[in-house]
Amino acid sequence: MVYDVAVIGCGVIGAATAYELSHFKLNVLVLEAENDVADGTTKANSAIIHAGYDPEPNTEMARLNVEGSKLAKDICKKLDVPYKQCGSLVLAFSDDEIPRLKKLYDNGVANGVPDIRVITGDEARKMEPYLSKEVVAALYALSAAIVNPWDYALAMAETAVVNGVEIKLRSKVTAIKKQGDLFEIHTTSGVYTAKLVVNAAGVHAGEIHEMVAAPSFEMHPTSGQYYLMDRSEGGLAGSVIFQCPTKEGKGVLVAPTVHGNLIVGPDAVPCGEDDVKTTADGLDYVARMGKKSVPSVDLRASIRNFAGVRANTNKDDFIIEVVDGVHGFVDAAGIKSPGLSAAPAIAKKICSLLLAEGIEMPFKDNYKGTRKMKRFKQLSDSEKQALIRENPAYGRVICRCETITEGEILDAIRSPITPCSVDGIKRRCNAGMGRCQGGFCGPRVLDILARELGVSPLDILQDKDGTFILTGQTKKAGEGTADV
Ligand SMILES: Cc1cc2nc3c(=O)[nH]c(=O)nc-3n(C[C@H](O)[C@H](O)[C@H](O)COP(=O)(O)OP(=O)(O)OC[C@H]3O[C@@H](n4cnc5c(N)ncnc54)[C@H](O)[C@@H]3O)c2cc1C
């Protein structure tokens, strides 16, 4: 079979591209190296849908951020993704920093960001009572929002699948050969042929680019570490609280999450492509900077630390273009922050580039454009009772911290992209996201997953391939030498 389009990578950019392409009568294939979608940078970031005042005016980043943020609101509504427009503040701690707020304000106006204004420190503290007394002024942006980035990408990927897109997991692209007008794509799951290719491989986009062309940009991966705080700290910030950005990025923020927790981070340290370790020094820095904005934040209430890797390059802007001299091959590289915010607009730009490469894109009839999730704890008592009568599995709470029922776990397992790990379940329905981080419900989720997938509990993974929970080995039981 010859696919019309092959998308390499299923982070938020690959997922948004697949979602956009799924509106058209096209055969679309998505090739993802990992065993689940959105398992790279998309699952480890600040989860902010930025208003759009950070990027320099007249850049693709500025245009796509502002457009993407608008589209995100609509997509989250249609696909039932947790999204909250909570607004954001950028803080100035001295009069010297006020010109930097003004510069951001001017950027925002030039970029077409609605509802932004510079306010005094007292006005900011009225909005955010736990804010430092040292704050002298702030830039307020009403349109900034928070989202669940996993669910956002998953929802778009699932909708693409429901509308006919094929996603092949565990399919790492290892080589690409041009055969006449077609691309022959070699992967760890086989060889696929496509007329057009989109490179959405995140921090690995440089490697994919170099499979078809000479290098035209350098990747400079940069890690960012976080504290995720218990819900007991969730009331300390109602909006996203930034400090003045520096050359390295937007600085350490303190922000609510859509699940009612608080997030503090990130730092910015050069690293390897897949280097998601956290370090004592990095976390100390994050803690210090977080406390600068919100002094009463209690870092002892941390329930998890994590790190994500920015796909920074030697170019200031996103790189979204047809590769020079390679007809039909589109790079979506250097998609650093605000890539999550810009994703749906980036996907539209990719589609317009594909269209210009000569593909026809007639709209599909009967497009299924909505998705509805059952979230037991959000239902009224009478709705809960009705659901349990319909299916008693919704009456068995498996994750006590988050009140997630067996019914929701079964829905996750039977969703359009089948999860194969305990963390895959966590991403889909939040079981294990709470205070105990799966300490209590993990074994029960493992049992349900093994039962439903018809495999041995020994074969169930925590997350990535090779993370077998019960054996602690990196290979399936009985599958050759097992190393710890
Ligand atoms: C610390 C940090 C904070 C951030 N905060 C924000 C924020 O608040 N708001 C915002 O808008 N943006 C933010 N960003 C940026 C945002 O997270 C990224 O722009 C976005 O997630 C990039 O998505 P992606 O799909 O390009 O990359 P990824 O999510 O990394 O996806 C790339 C995919 O390609 C796959 N892949 C790689 N190589 C291959 C191969 N050879 N074959 C097949 N598949 C392959 C990977 O497995 C992966 O799934 C942040 C980033 C970081 C690191």
The ligand as an ORCA input file, in Angstrom:
! r2SCAN-3c Opt
* xyz 0 1
  C      10.448     22.009     29.932
  C       9.481     22.334     28.831
  C       8.389     23.156     29.066
  C       7.518     23.474     28.031
  N       6.387     24.186     28.311
  C       5.525     24.474     27.323
  C       4.326     25.166     27.598
  O       3.972     25.404     28.742
  N       3.551     25.531     26.545
  C       3.901     25.272     25.265
  O       3.192     25.690     24.375
  N       4.991     24.534     24.969
  C       5.798     24.123     25.976
  N       6.898     23.381     25.720
  C       7.148     22.955     24.344
  C       6.270     21.768     23.974
  O       6.237     20.803     25.013
  C       6.818     21.156     22.691
  O       6.902     22.176     21.732
  C       5.965     20.049     22.136
  O       5.631     19.088     23.112
  C       6.732     19.404     20.985
  O       5.962     18.359     20.475
  P       6.573     17.419     19.353
  O       5.457     16.586     18.881
  O       7.333     18.237     18.367
  O       7.691     16.566     20.111
  P       7.538     15.251     21.011
  O       6.426     15.330     21.953
  O       8.888     14.963     21.583
  O       7.164     14.140     19.943
  C       8.094     13.636     19.019
  C       7.776     12.170     18.832
  O       8.601     11.644     17.807
  C       8.957     10.338     18.167
  N      10.176      9.976     17.438
  C      11.418     10.450     17.595
  N      12.268      9.847     16.755
  C      11.543      8.987     16.012
  C      11.849      8.065     14.979
  N      13.110      7.903     14.519
  N      10.845      7.317     14.443
  C       9.564      7.447     14.900
  N       9.237      8.300     15.896
  C      10.202      9.065     16.438
  C       9.170     10.417     19.664
  O       9.090      9.150     20.286
  C       8.063     11.354     20.082
  O       6.896     10.690     20.491
  C       7.764     22.993     26.734
  C       8.842     22.128     26.506
  C       9.668     21.768     27.563
  C      10.752     20.775     27.350
*
